[in-house]
Amino acid sequence: MKAPLHDQLTMAELVARWPSAGPVLAGRGMACVGCSMARFETVAEAATAYGFRAEELLGDVQRATQHRSRRSSS
């Protein structure tokens, strides 16, 4: 079982554990997927840098993950 989503994950951990986060980040105009700082910057820090609330960003990732899981189990 995966650890829960939280705002102290690094951006690299977020994308590695939840691949569906990539399109969510790209859709928000966040370059975190290919950024060299992704290994060090937390979700909270990245969200703040882009003017988002971390909770909203994580909610979007959670919904994308659930949507992807439902599609693959059909």
TILUMTI-981225 format. One record per residue: residue number from 1; x, y, z of N, C-alpha, C in turn. Coordinates in pm, whole numbers. Example, Ala and Ser with C-alpha at 12.3 -4.5 7.8 and 13.67 -1.06 7.14 Angstrom:
   i  neast nnorth    nup caeast canorth   caup  ceast cnorth    cup
   1   1319   -569    780   1230    -450    780   1320   -330    780
   2   1285   -225    708   1367    -106    714   1290      3    787
//
This chain:
   i  neast nnorth    nup caeast canorth   caup  ceast cnorth    cup
   1     83   -119      0      0       0      0     88    125      0
   2     51    221    -81    128     343    -90    105    431     33
   3    210    505     68    195     603    175     96    709    127
   4     29    773    220    -68     875    180     -1    997    117
   5    -77   1063     35    -30    1190    -21    -18   1292     91
   6     89   1368     91    103    1477    188    197   1582    131
   7    190   1701    187    260    1814    127    410   1819    156
   8    463   1724    232    607    1721    257    681   1620    168
   9    609   1554     79    673    1471    -23    751   1563   -115
  10    863   1516   -165    929    1595   -269    850   1578   -398
  11    868   1669   -488    798    1660   -616    840   1534   -691
  12    966   1495   -678   1014    1372   -744    944   1250   -685
  13    929   1246   -553    859    1134   -489    713   1130   -533
  14    651   1246   -539    511    1253   -581    491   1190   -719
  15    573   1230   -814    557    1180   -951    598   1034   -962
  16    698    992   -885    739     851   -889    633    760   -831
  17    571    801   -721    470     717   -656    333    726   -722
  18    301    842   -775    171     864   -839    194    923   -978
  19    220    839  -1078    248     888  -1213    138    979  -1270
  20     16    960  -1224    -92    1046  -1274    -76   1190  -1227
  21     19   1216  -1138     46    1354  -1095    107   1435  -1209
  22    182   1371  -1296    248    1443  -1406    153   1527  -1489
  23     47   1467  -1542    -48    1547  -1619   -118   1655  -1537
  24   -140   1629  -1408   -202    1729  -1321   -109   1850  -1310
  25     19   1824  -1286    116    1933  -1274    127   2010  -1405
  26    137   1938  -1514    147    2003  -1645     23   2087  -1674
  27    -93   2036  -1637   -217    2109  -1660   -223   2238  -1582
  28   -150   2246  -1472   -145    2368  -1392    -28   2457  -1434
  29     45   2416  -1537    158    2495  -1585    283   2482  -1499
  30    289   2375  -1422    404    2352  -1333    508   2268  -1406
  31    631   2315  -1406    740    2246  -1477    813   2148  -1386
  32    750   2108  -1277    815    2026  -1174    860   1889  -1223
  33    794   1833  -1318    827    1697  -1363    970   1690  -1416
  34   1013   1788  -1490   1147    1785  -1546   1246   1876  -1475
  35   1205   1937  -1366   1290    2034  -1296   1395   1965  -1211
  36   1517   2018  -1212   1624    1960  -1131   1599   1979   -982
  37   1514   2071   -943   1482    2094   -802   1378   1994   -749
  38   1317   1916   -837   1210    1823   -796   1257   1724   -689
  39   1385   1695   -687   1437    1601   -585   1442   1665   -447
  40   1438   1797   -441   1455    1867   -315   1331   1946   -271
  41   1255   1994   -367   1141    2081   -337   1019   1998   -297
  42    956   2037   -188    836    1966   -143    714   2012   -221
  43    609   1935   -210    481    1972   -272    438   2108   -219
  44    451   2129    -88    411    2257    -29    491   2372    -87
  45    621   2354   -102    706    2461   -156    674   2489   -302
  46    656   2383   -381    625    2402   -523    489   2468   -541
  47    392   2425   -464    259    2485   -474    265   2633   -442
  48    334   2669   -337    349    2809   -300    419   2887   -410
  49    524   2831   -466    599    2899   -572    512   2928   -694
  50    415   2841   -720    327    2859   -835    195   2926   -799
  51    179   2963   -673     59    3034   -631    -62   2946   -607
  52    -40   2818   -574   -148    2725   -545   -145   2685   -399
  53   -256   2637   -350   -260    2575   -217   -224   2428   -234
  54   -136   2379   -149    -91    2239   -158   -209   2142   -147
  55   -305   2174    -63   -421    2086    -44   -500   2071   -173
  56   -514   2180   -247   -587    2174   -375   -510   2090   -476
  57   -381   2111   -483   -298    2034   -576   -304   1885   -543
  58   -290   1851   -416   -296    1710   -375   -434   1651   -400
  59   -538   1730   -384   -674    1684   -415   -688   1650   -562
  60   -630   1735   -648   -634    1708   -792   -558   1579   -826
  61   -443   1559   -763   -365    1437   -786   -444   1315   -738
  62   -506   1326   -622   -586    1216   -568   -699   1179   -663
  63   -770   1279   -712   -881    1252   -805   -830   1189   -934
  64   -717   1237   -985   -661    1180  -1108   -619   1035  -1086
  65   -564   1006   -969   -522     870   -937   -643    778   -927
  66   -747    824   -861   -869     743   -848   -934    720   -984
  67   -936    823  -1067   -993     811  -1200   -915    710  -1283
  68   -784    717  -1274   -699     625  -1349   -719    482  -1300
  69   -731    463  -1168   -751     329  -1111   -884    269  -1158
  70   -988    351  -1162  -1119     301  -1207  -1115    263  -1354
  71  -1046    342  -1435  -1036     312  -1579   -961    183  -1602
  72   -851    160  -1528   -770      40  -1552   -835    -86  -1496
  73   -930    -73  -1403   -994    -191  -1349  -1121   -227  -1425
  74  -1159   -146  -1523  -1280    -175  -1602  -1255   -277  -1708
//
